[in-house]
């Protein structure tokens, strides 16, 4: 039975960007940045926010990650993309300081509070993705144009090995230019950038370009930062899209189920969104049942 999902931005408040999901049982936590760059030609992002849902429709804000609680300091406005992972009862948030470096914050609960784990950056790069392989090894993937990967040490605050560059078959059009995502299904690794994706039978590649998961909704741009995740046995894709990039640096997050082919291909089921290309006209199916978003 098809699940009833929102047909507009997941969070009512504008600016929830760079979404990454943490699924614990039947609960999904969505970690995002917050764009406040209305009327300016730059990204102004003063914090990260954490929302929670038990149905992927109704989302309630349950936490904030303040740069004042990290080495970035109070008043920092370059809280770029990050990713989160659970490890032995603790939660590790890997975050970007603009395009400069990646830091680590840790909490004892998924909603926080998060505090700096290192007092400085882990690595000089940005746009981290956390990937847990089938053997339980946790990796950090990061970079722009080229992607780098390294297993994390037991501490989760250092690398167990020297980072390696992922091998990508450049004969395709896979852009490899911005925020990556990495997931695995049935022995196949999926490396994605926005709606573009490539696959490999080996973690380190080579990754071969497969195409786009969908047309429109910002998926064919390098700016649709997002994540692929499973919830209650089904796969989903969450990503963000600009409202009007010519005027603002403000994005919203969207969600769609993922359909896999027998050949390992994947596509987003955009049917709930395609009847609403503007992203604002239709009410969410959740709201039609009388629910409210937090």
N, C-alpha and C positions, 0 to 999 in steps of 0.2 A: 504494500500500500504506500502510495506516495505521501511523504510527510508534507505538511503545510508549512511553508517557509515564507519569510517576509518578501514582499514585492517592492520594497524600497530599501533605503539604507538601513543597516542593522540597528544603528544607534541614532535616536532622534537628534541629539545635539550634533551640529556640524563639526567636522574636523577630526573625526576618529580615523586615523590613518595607520599604515604599516601594521596590519593586524596579524597576530600569531595566536594560535589556539593551544591551550593546555587542557587535555581531557582527563578527568579523574572520575572513574566510574561513569555515571550518567550525567555528570556535570561538566559543562564546558566553560572554561575561563578564557576570555579574549583580552589579550594584552595589546594595547595600541599606543601610538603617539597621539598628540593632540595639536592639530594645526590651528593657529590663530592668525594666519597671514592674510587677512582680508585687506584688499586694496594695496598690497605691496608685492614686489617682484622678488620675493625671497621666502624661504621656509622659516617660520617663527613657531617654535615648538617648545613650550615651557615645562613639559612634564610628560609622563606616561600614565595611562589609566588602565584599570582592570575592571572588566565587566564579567558578570556571571549569568549563565542561563542553564535551565534544565530541559529546554525544549528547542533551542536554537532560534526561538522567536522572541521571547520576552527576555530582555537583558537589563540587569541592574548593576549599577556601578558599585563595586565593593572595595575598591582600593585605588590609591594613587602612589606612584613612585616619583618622589620629589628629587630633583638633582641636588638639592641642599643636603640630602642624606648620602651623597656620593662625593668623590673627589672633584666633580664638576663645580659644585658650590651653588649657593643660592642665587637666583636670578638668571641662571643659565637658560638660554632659549634655543639650543641646538640639540634637543633630545630626539635624535634620529632613530632609525629602525633598530629593533632588538628581537630577541627570542628567549624562550624560557624552557626549563626542563626540571623535572622532579628527580631527586636522587637521595635515597636513604632518609626520607622524612624532611628534607630541606629542598628549597626552591631557588634556582639560580637564574638570574636575569642578566643576559648579556646584551649590552646596549652600545649604541654608537654615539660618539661625540662628533656630531656632524660627519664629515668625511675624513676625520683625522685618526681616530683610534677607537678601540673597543674596551669597555670596562666590564666589571662583574659586580652585581649586588646579590645578596642572599637574604632569605627569609625563612622562618619556621612554618609559615602558613602561605598558601597560594596568593591570598589577598594582601599579604604583607603584615607588618611594615618591612621594607627592604632597606638594608644598610650596605655600604660599600665593603667589598670583601678583600680589596687589594690596596686601596689608597692611591691608586694610579692605574694606568691602562694595562691590559693584558697583552695587546698587540697593536701595532700601528697600522690599522686598516679600519674598515667599517662594514656595516650591513651583515651582521652575524646570523647564521642559522645553526641550530643545534639538531643533530641527527643521531638517533640511537639505532645501531645496526642490530641484526637478528641475534648476534652473540652477546648483546648487552653493552658493547663498546660505544661510548659516547664521543661524538666528533663535533668539532666546530668548523663550519664552512664560512668563508668570508671573502670579500674583495669585490673589485669592479674590473670589467673587461676580462681579467683572468680570475678564476676562483681558486682558493687555496683551502686545504683540508688538513686537520691534525687531530689525533685522538687526545682527549682531555685526561689529565692525571686524576688520581683518586680524589685529590683536593678540589677538583673542578675549577681551579684557579690558575692552572698552568698546563702546558702541553706535555704529553708523555713522549712525543716524538717530534722531530722537526717537521713543520708543515710542508706538504707537497702540493704541487699545482695539479688540478684536475685536468685530464686530457679530454679535449673536445674536438670532434671532427668538424673543422671549419668549412667543409664543403657545403654544409647546410647554411641556413640563414639564422640559426639560433644566435641571438644577439650577445649573450653573455656580457651584458653591459651594466646591469644594475642588480638590485636585491635578488639573491638566489633563494630557492627553496629546494629541499632534497627529501624525498621519501622513497620507500621501498614497498613493492607488492609482488607477491608470487615470484620472488627471486630476481626481479627486475628493478633496477634503480632508476628513479625519475629525477632529473635535474631540470629545474624550471626557472624562468625569468619572466615575470608577468604571466601572460598567457602562452608564451612559447615554452616548449619542453623538448628534452632529449633523453634518451634511455641508454642504459648499458647493463651488461651482465656482471660487470665488475665495478666495485665502489669507486675506484680511481679512474675509470674510463677505459677506453675512449667512449664518450657519449655522442650518439648520433641523433641529429635533429629529426623530430617527428612532426612538427607543425604547431598549430595553435589549438588550445582547448576550446576556443569559441571566438566569435566575431563580435566586435563592438564592446561596449561597457569598459573601454580602456584596456582590454586584454591584449590588443595589438600594439600597445605602447610599452616602453621600458619602465613606466612609472606605476604599474598596477602591482605594487608590492603585496605579497600575501603568503598563504600557507595552505598546504593540503593536509587533511587530518581525517581520522575515523571517529565516528560517534555512533554508538549502538550498532556496530557492525557495518555501517555504510560510510562511504567516502564523501568528503565535502571539500570545496575550495572556497576560501575567503580571501578577498583582495580589496584594494581601494581604487577609487577613481576620482579624478579632479572634477570639481564643480565647473569652474571656468578658469583654466590655467592662464588665459590671456589677461585676466584681471586679478585673480586671487591665487594664493598657494594654500588652498583648502581642499581636503579630500574627504570622502565618505567611504565606508566599508560595505561590501556586498557579499552575499553567500549564495552558492549554488551546489546541488549534488553533482557528483562526478560519475560518469558512466565509462566503464572499461570494455574494450573490445578483446576478442580472443587472441588478437595479435599483439596485445600489450598497449594498444593505443588508448588514449583517454580523451574525453570531452566533457565540458560542463553542460549540464542540462539547464539552459537559460530560459526555459519556457515560462517560468513565473515572472521573469524580468522583461522578456521580449515584448509583452503587451504593454509595457510601460517604459519606453525608451528614455523618457525624461527623468525617471527615477523619483518623481515627486507626486505624480497625480493620483496614483492608486493608494488606498490604505493597505496596511499589512493584513494578511489573513488572520494573524493573531488579534489585531485590533478589532476585526469584524466579529470576533467571539467575545468582545467586551473586555479584553485584557488591556493592560497598559504597559508601556515600556518604562523601565526605571531610569 
